[in-house]
Structure formats: C-alpha cells, structure tokens
Amino acid sequence: MDGVWGAKEAAPPSPPEIAAGKMSVKSERRGIHVDQSELLCKKGCGYYGNVAWQGYCSKCWREEYQKARQKQIQEDWELAERLQREEEEAYANTQHTQGAQSLTFTKFEEKKTSEKLRKVATVKKFFGASSRPGTKKAIQESSFKAEQLEEEVSADNLLRHLKEMFTPSWELASPAEEAPEAKAPSPSISRQVSIETDRVSKDFIEFLKTYNKAGQEIYKQCKLFLDTMHRKRELSVEEQSEYAQSLYQNVADKLQTRWKVPPEKVEKVMDQVEKYIMTRLYKYVFCPETTEDEKKDLAVQRRIRALHWVTPQMLCVPVNEEIPEVSDVVVKAITDIIEMDSKRVPRDKLACITNCSKHIFNAIRTTKAEPASADDFLPTLIYIVLKGNPPRLQSNIQYITRFCNPSRLMTGEDGYYFTNLDLERTVLRHYGEAIGCTYIKEI
C-alpha cells in the first residue's frame, strides 16, 4: 500500500494525545488517497482485482491458479513414480523368500477346501430327497418362502432406488451420518431454511422453463454440480470454490456460444444459477471449519473495537451527522453492512455492500452540496465499518470472493464497491500503524 497515505506530518501523534485533544486541526486531518489503478487487476487486464486473489481479477487468478496446480500435479506425479520404482525394487529383493512361503500356504488352502467340500457332500447325501418321505413338499415350501423373501427384498430395493432418484442427495444422509454435528439448528430455523430452499428450487425451475432445451441442460448441470459437491465435502474450500467458478464459466459459455443468449439475459440466468446452488450449499461452505475464517472474524471485531476512539475528523470523513438527513442516511448505511451477514446468496450479500455504498455517496453529497469523489468514499466507508463493526466481516468477504458469479466482481458498480470494501481492511491496518496504534497488526 505504498503511496496510499498522505499524512500531513512526518511524526504522527500517539493515540493518548489524540484522545486528549492535543492535536491541531491541521494534524488531525490525515487524508486517505487510493489511486484507482490500485483497484484494478495487477496483470493489466482492466478488471477489478481482489486482495484475496493476490491483486488479480477472478479470470487472471484462475489462470495463475491452474498453472500452479498443474506444476504441483507434475511434481506429485514425478514423486509417485520415484516411490513406485523404489517399492518395486524392494519387492523384487524379497520376492524369492515370499514365493516359498506362498507355495506352502497355497497347498494348505487347497487341502482345507477339499476337506470342506467332502464334508458338504456327505451332509447333502445324508439329507437327500431319497432319505426322507415328504421331502419334496418341504423343498417346495422352502423354495416358495425363498422366492417370497426375494420379492420382498426386491420391493425394498425398488422403493429405496425410487427414493434416491427423486430425493436430493444431501437430504439422504442417515441419522448416523448427521449425528457427529456438534450443534443442530433449532426446528424453527430448519423449517425456515427448508421452506426457502423449496421456494428457490420452484422459482428456478419456473425460470428455466422459458429457455426450453437450454433450461433443461442448465438444470442438469446444476444438479450434477450439487451431487458432486455433496460427495466431495472433504475437499478444501479453495477446491470447492474452483468447482463453483468452473460451473459459472461453463454455463455462461454455453449460453453465449451454443444457445446464442443475449448478454443481458445471460446475467439473469447466472444470477438464478448462483441463487439456486448457493442456497443449498450455504451451510456447508460459509465459514467452514477447515478454514481460519471464524478465528479471523473474532480478531477483526476485537481490532475494530480497539479503534473506537477514532473520529470522522481523523479520517477526513466529509460527512456531517449533525444534519438530520445525513444522520439518517448514515444509519441506513450501517444497517445495510450489518444486514449482509443475514443473507445466504453471494449476490444478495453483494447487494448489501452496494446499497451501503450508495448511502455513503448520498451522505457525502448532502453534506458537501456537490458530487462525492472516490477520495471521499473510502475514508467514509472505513468510518461506517468502524461504527457498525459488522459481524463475520472476514467470512462474508471470503464467501463472496469464493462463490459469487465472477463477472459481478470484475466489472460494474458491484465490483467497484466490493473491491473498496476488501481494500478497506488493508487501508485500516495501515491507518492504525500511521497514527501510532502499534497493537493493531492486521485487519
């Protein structure tokens, strides 16, 4: 973040001096300036970059990720071949000794099998049809019972197969499989989630009907994706994210090239695809236990609380909350950023960020009586985050980054506002260091 800060004094005062009011008006105002080029992909493609993608956009990050992955696969393959050669050599050295032992064991097994067959033949002969009268009838009854049992088993198998065909795979988990979960949701929450999931599924099917054959193909792809994600829950969240991004890319490519769907309709379809799959996957991929997202969430909240003494003047926030209209808009902005955590679909979370950002621009415009600039926006966004301290900020940003339709993060106002929120954490960390808050190490 070199060049981001425009501190007006070489030696910034310590927090106690700020709290005691021993700063001049000039030294209080520390401008935060971010060059707009710093928001773009560092590969120079023109799309918005992302801190989680190491400054790349979604497209360039996937390319870099695939290169690194192919390199790792090649290295693993070479290692596997070397280990296999070593194992074959070790096996060849011990094969002679093991061969002798194997021969002895084989003769023993042949003798044992022969003895067993002899005993079975003797028993069959003793209980043969000619040894007892009425055996034929008993055999018929036994055969009938066996056939009846087989029919019952077949019927059970048929019912089970039908259930598997018409029931989503994630709903087929047995009670034994669900038992290990530490904390089960309350019945009311489960009912609410189930109702929402059913509603989203029905809306998705109705929406796809207007696309005829293309809609059927998209639905099949989404179902296959959900089944794959269910079977591969042991994968890392990064690999699950890669599967989701691949689905988005494949569906979008088919819509554009194979079915010649106009770009504006492609976006609508992709929004519905994202809503359908992520409503079902949310509880599995949001803040997963395999990551440190929850730990980082708590750290971010603690560090934001540690900056409770920071005032709008210190951040050069051009917002006057004494104006009733501005105060109301600031409250709406804080409400939107907090409400983000209650949404399940990445696009809905992104919409909360966009709404919050629009309220910020309105507050600045009302205060200054002129259009707001980008240099006004970022410090005001930081102030809103400090004042609202939204829950699970890290997890929500990571969830959007991993599972949102990438085209929304790469371009447009949604991408711009999200990139600023993602950048805000880095800027806020630098701000804590610049004002002498040495115990703020990372946000």
C-alpha positions in Angstrom: 0.0 0.0 0.0 2.9 2.4 -0.7 1.6 5.8 -1.8 -1.8 5.3 -0.2 -1.2 7.5 2.7 -1.0 11.3 2.6 0.0 12.1 6.2 0.4 15.8 6.8 3.1 15.5 9.5 6.3 13.4 9.5 5.9 12.3 13.1 2.3 11.3 13.9 1.0 11.8 17.5 0.2 8.8 19.7 -3.4 7.7 20.5 -3.3 9.2 24.0 -2.5 12.6 22.6 -5.4 12.2 20.1 -7.8 11.2 22.9 -6.7 14.2 25.0 -7.3 16.6 22.2 -3.7 17.8 21.9 -3.7 17.8 18.1 -4.0 20.8 15.9 -6.8 20.9 13.3 -4.2 20.5 10.6 -2.5 17.5 12.2 -5.9 15.8 12.8 -6.7 15.6 9.1 -4.9 12.7 7.6 -6.1 12.2 4.0 -6.6 8.7 2.7 -5.9 8.6 -1.0 -6.1 5.4 -3.2 -5.1 5.6 -6.8 -7.9 4.0 -8.8 -5.4 1.9 -10.7 -4.7 0.1 -7.4 -8.2 -1.3 -7.5 -7.6 -3.0 -10.9 -6.1 -6.4 -11.7 -2.3 -6.2 -11.4 -2.0 -8.2 -14.6 -3.4 -5.2 -16.5 -6.5 -6.8 -18.0 -8.7 -3.9 -16.9 -10.9 -5.8 -14.5 -11.1 -5.1 -10.7 -8.6 -7.0 -8.7 -9.1 -8.6 -5.2 -6.9 -8.9 -2.2 -7.9 -12.5 -1.7 -6.8 -13.2 -5.3 -3.4 -11.5 -4.6 -4.3 -8.5 -6.6 -5.6 -10.4 -9.7 -9.1 -10.4 -11.1 -11.1 -13.7 -11.0 -10.2 -14.6 -14.5 -6.4 -14.0 -14.2 -6.4 -15.6 -10.7 -7.9 -18.8 -12.1 -5.3 -18.8 -14.8 -2.4 -18.4 -12.3 -4.1 -21.0 -10.0 -4.3 -23.5 -12.8 -0.6 -23.0 -13.7 0.4 -23.5 -10.1 -1.9 -26.5 -9.8 -0.5 -28.2 -13.0 3.0 -27.6 -11.7 2.1 -29.2 -8.4 0.4 -32.2 -10.1 3.5 -32.7 -12.2 5.8 -32.7 -9.2 3.5 -35.1 -7.3 3.4 -37.4 -10.3 7.2 -37.5 -10.6 7.4 -38.2 -6.8 4.9 -41.0 -7.1 6.8 -42.6 -10.0 10.1 -42.5 -8.0 8.4 -44.0 -4.9 6.9 -46.7 -7.1 10.3 -47.6 -8.6 11.8 -47.9 -5.1 8.9 -50.1 -3.9 9.3 -52.4 -6.9 13.0 -52.8 -6.3 12.4 -53.6 -2.6 9.7 -56.1 -3.6 12.0 -57.8 -6.2 14.6 -58.3 -3.4 12.1 -60.1 -1.1 10.1 -61.9 -3.8 12.2 -65.2 -3.6 11.6 -65.6 0.1 8.0 -64.7 -0.1 7.5 -67.1 -3.0 8.5 -70.1 -1.0 6.2 -69.1 1.8 3.3 -68.5 -0.6 3.7 -72.0 -2.1 3.3 -73.7 1.3 0.3 -71.5 2.1 -1.4 -72.4 -1.2 -1.1 -76.2 -0.6 -2.6 -75.7 2.8 -5.6 -73.8 1.4 -6.2 -76.5 -1.3 -6.2 -79.2 1.3 -8.6 -77.2 3.6 -11.0 -76.5 0.6 -11.0 -80.2 -0.4 -11.9 -81.3 3.2 -14.7 -78.8 3.3 -16.2 -80.0 0.0 -16.1 -83.6 1.2 -18.0 -82.8 4.4 -20.7 -80.8 2.5 -21.2 -83.7 0.0 -21.6 -86.1 3.0 -24.2 -83.9 4.6 -26.1 -83.4 1.3 -26.1 -87.2 0.8 -27.4 -87.8 4.3 -30.3 -85.3 3.9 -31.0 -86.2 0.3 -34.5 -86.4 -1.2 -34.5 -90.2 -1.1 -33.7 -90.5 2.6 -36.9 -89.0 3.9 -40.5 -89.1 2.7 -42.3 -85.9 2.0 -39.1 -84.0 1.4 -40.3 -82.9 -2.0 -43.1 -80.9 -0.4 -40.8 -79.4 2.2 -38.4 -78.3 -0.6 -41.3 -76.7 -2.5 -42.4 -74.8 0.6 -38.8 -73.7 1.3 -38.4 -72.6 -2.3 -41.7 -70.6 -2.2 -40.6 -68.9 1.0 -37.2 -68.0 -0.6 -39.0 -66.6 -3.6 -41.3 -64.6 -1.4 -38.4 -63.2 0.6 -36.6 -62.4 -2.6 -39.6 -60.4 -3.8 -39.8 -58.5 -0.6 -36.1 -57.6 -0.8 -36.6 -56.6 -4.4 -39.5 -54.4 -3.4 -37.5 -52.8 -0.7 -34.7 -52.1 -3.1 -37.1 -50.7 -5.6 -38.5 -48.2 -3.1 -35.0 -47.3 -1.9 -33.9 -46.6 -5.5 -37.0 -44.6 -6.2 -36.3 -42.5 -3.1 -32.7 -41.9 -4.2 -33.9 -40.9 -7.7 -36.4 -38.3 -6.5 -34.8 -37.0 -3.3 -31.8 -34.6 -3.4 -28.6 -36.4 -2.4 -27.9 -34.0 0.5 -31.3 -35.0 2.1 -30.5 -38.7 2.0 -28.0 -38.6 4.9 -28.8 -41.1 7.6 -29.3 -40.1 11.2 -25.9 -41.8 12.0 -24.2 -39.5 9.4 -25.8 -36.4 10.9 -25.1 -37.3 14.5 -21.4 -36.1 14.6 -22.5 -32.5 14.0 -21.8 -30.5 17.2 -24.8 -28.4 17.3 -28.1 -29.0 15.3 -30.2 -26.0 14.3 -33.4 -25.4 16.1 -36.6 -26.8 14.4 -37.9 -23.3 13.6 -34.7 -22.4 11.8 -34.6 -25.7 9.9 -38.2 -25.3 8.8 -37.4 -21.7 7.6 -34.3 -22.9 5.7 -36.3 -25.8 4.2 -39.1 -23.5 3.1 -36.7 -21.1 1.5 -34.8 -23.8 -0.3 -38.0 -25.3 -1.7 -39.2 -21.8 -2.8 -35.9 -21.1 -4.6 -36.0 -24.5 -6.3 -39.5 -23.9 -7.6 -38.6 -20.4 -8.8 -35.5 -21.7 -10.5 -37.4 -24.4 -12.4 -40.2 -22.0 -13.5 -37.5 -19.5 -14.6 -35.7 -22.1 -16.8 -38.9 -23.2 -18.5 -38.8 -20.1 -20.7 -35.4 -21.3 -22.1 -36.8 -24.7 -23.2 -33.9 -27.2 -24.1 -31.2 -24.8 -22.8 -33.1 -24.6 -19.5 -33.2 -28.4 -19.1 -29.5 -28.6 -19.8 -28.7 -25.9 -17.3 -30.8 -27.7 -14.6 -29.0 -31.0 -15.3 -25.6 -29.3 -14.9 -26.6 -27.7 -11.6 -27.9 -31.0 -10.2 -24.8 -32.8 -11.2 -22.7 -30.0 -9.6 -24.7 -30.2 -6.3 -24.2 -34.0 -6.2 -20.5 -33.7 -6.9 -20.2 -31.1 -4.1 -22.0 -33.3 -1.7 -19.7 -36.2 -2.4 -16.6 -34.1 -2.2 -17.2 -32.2 1.1 -13.8 -33.3 2.3 -12.2 -31.1 -0.3 -10.7 -27.8 0.8 -12.9 -24.7 0.4 -10.5 -23.4 -2.3 -11.1 -26.5 -4.4 -14.9 -26.2 -3.8 -14.6 -22.6 -5.0 -12.8 -23.8 -8.1 -15.7 -26.2 -8.9 -18.2 -23.4 -8.5 -16.3 -21.0 -10.7 -15.9 -23.7 -13.3 -19.7 -24.2 -13.3 -20.3 -20.5 -13.7 -17.8 -20.3 -16.6 -19.2 -23.4 -18.4 -22.9 -22.3 -18.1 -22.0 -18.8 -19.3 -20.0 -20.1 -22.2 -22.8 -22.4 -23.4 -25.4 -19.7 -23.1 -23.3 -17.3 -25.3 -21.8 -19.7 -27.8 -24.2 -22.7 -28.1 -27.6 -21.2 -27.4 -26.8 -17.6 -28.5 -28.5 -16.0 -25.5 -28.1 -12.1 -25.4 -25.6 -10.8 -22.8 -28.3 -9.1 -20.6 -30.2 -12.4 -20.4 -27.0 -14.3 -19.6 -26.5 -12.3 -16.5 -30.1 -13.0 -15.4 -29.6 -16.7 -15.9 -26.3 -16.7 -14.0 -27.9 -14.9 -11.1 -30.6 -17.6 -10.9 -28.0 -20.3 -11.1 -26.0 -18.8 -8.3 -29.1 -18.3 -6.2 -30.2 -22.0 -6.7 -26.9 -23.7 -5.9 -25.7 -21.4 -3.1 -29.0 -21.5 -1.2 -28.4 -25.3 -1.0 -24.7 -25.2 -0.3 -24.6 -22.2 2.1 -24.4 -24.1 5.4 -21.6 -26.3 4.1 -19.3 -23.7 2.5 -19.9 -20.5 4.5 -17.2 -20.1 7.2 -16.2 -23.8 7.0 -14.4 -25.4 10.0 -11.5 -26.3 7.7 -10.5 -22.6 7.5 -9.5 -19.9 9.9 -12.3 -17.6 8.8 -14.1 -17.7 12.2 -10.8 -17.0 14.1 -10.1 -14.1 11.8 -13.7 -12.8 12.3 -13.2 -12.5 16.0 -9.8 -10.9 15.6 -11.2 -8.3 13.2 -14.0 -7.4 15.6 -11.6 -7.0 18.5 -9.4 -4.8 16.5 -12.3 -2.7 15.3 -13.4 -2.2 18.9 -9.9 -1.2 19.7 -10.3 1.8 17.3 -13.5 3.0 19.0 -11.8 6.4 19.7 -11.2 7.2 16.0 -13.3 10.2 15.0 -14.6 11.2 11.5 -12.2 14.2 11.6 -9.2 11.9 11.9 -10.2 10.0 8.8 -11.1 13.2 6.8 -14.7 11.9 6.5 -16.7 14.6 4.7 -19.9 13.8 6.5 -21.8 16.0 8.9 -24.0 13.8 11.1 -25.5 16.9 12.8 -27.6 17.3 9.6 -30.7 15.1 10.3 -30.9 13.9 6.7 -27.2 12.9 6.7 -27.6 11.1 10.1 -30.5 9.1 8.8 -28.5 8.0 5.7 -25.5 7.0 7.8 -27.8 4.8 9.9 -29.1 3.2 6.7 -25.5 2.5 5.5 -24.6 0.9 8.8 -27.8 -1.2 8.7 -27.0 -2.5 5.2 -23.4 -3.5 6.0 -24.7 -5.4 9.2 -27.5 -7.0 7.3 -25.0 -8.5 4.9 -24.4 -11.4 7.3 -28.1 -12.5 7.3 -28.1 -13.2 3.5 -27.3 -16.6 2.1 -26.7 -15.9 -1.6 -23.4 -14.1 -2.5 -25.2 -11.7 -4.8 -27.6 -10.7 -2.0 -24.6 -10.0 0.3 -23.0 -8.0 -2.5 -26.3 -6.0 -2.9 -26.0 -5.0 0.8 -22.5 -3.7 0.1 -23.7 -1.8 -2.9 -26.7 -0.3 -1.0 -24.4 0.7 1.8 -22.0 2.4 -0.6 -24.8 4.3 -2.3 -26.0 5.6 1.1 -22.4 6.8 1.7 -22.3 8.7 -1.5 -25.7 10.3 -0.7 -24.4 11.3 2.8 -21.3 12.9 1.3 -23.3 14.7 -1.5 -25.8 16.1 1.0 -23.0 17.3 3.3 -20.8 18.9 0.6 -23.7 20.0 -1.6 -21.7 18.6 -4.5 -21.0 15.2 -6.1 -18.8 12.9 -4.0 -15.4 11.8 -5.2 -13.6 8.4 -4.8 -11.2 10.0 -2.3 -14.2 10.9 -0.1 -15.7 7.5 -0.4 -13.0 5.2 1.0 -12.5 7.0 4.3 -16.2 7.3 4.8 -16.6 3.5 4.2 -13.9 2.9 6.8 -15.8 5.1 9.2 -19.0 3.2 8.6 -17.3 -0.2 9.2 -15.7 1.1 12.4 -19.0 2.4 13.6 -21.1 -0.6 12.6 -18.5 -3.4 13.3 -20.4 -5.8 11.1 -20.4 -9.4 12.2 -18.3 -12.0 10.4 -16.8 -9.4 8.1 -13.9 -11.7 7.1 -16.2 -14.7 6.4 -18.6 -12.7 4.3 -15.9 -11.2 2.2 -14.3 -14.6 1.7 -17.6 -16.2 0.9 -18.4 -13.6 -1.8 -14.9 -13.9 -3.2 -15.1 -17.7 -3.4 -18.7 -18.3 -4.6 -20.0 -15.2 -6.3 -20.5 -15.1 -10.0 -17.1 -13.7 -11.0 -18.5 -11.3 -13.7 -20.1 -9.3 -10.9 -16.8 -8.8 -9.0 -14.8 -8.0 -12.1 -16.9 -5.1 -13.5 -19.7 -2.7 -12.7 -20.6 -0.8 -9.6 -20.9 -4.1 -7.6 -17.3 -4.9 -8.4 -16.1 -1.4 -7.6 -17.8 -1.2 -4.2 -16.7 -4.7 -3.2 -13.1 -4.0 -4.2 -13.2 -0.9 -1.9 -14.6 -2.9 1.0 -11.9 -5.6 0.5 -9.2 -2.9 0.3 -10.6 -1.2 3.4 -9.2 -3.8 5.7 -5.7 -3.2 4.4 -6.0 0.5 4.5 -7.4 0.4 8.0 -4.4 -1.6 9.1 -2.1 1.0 7.6 -4.1 3.7 9.3 -3.7 2.1 12.7 0.1 2.0 12.1 0.3 5.5 10.8 -1.4 7.0 13.9 0.8 5.1 16.2 -1.6 2.3 17.1 1.1 -0.4 17.2 -1.1 -3.0 18.7 -3.2 -3.1 15.5 -1.2 -5.6 13.4 -3.7 -6.9 11.0 -7.3 -6.4 9.9 
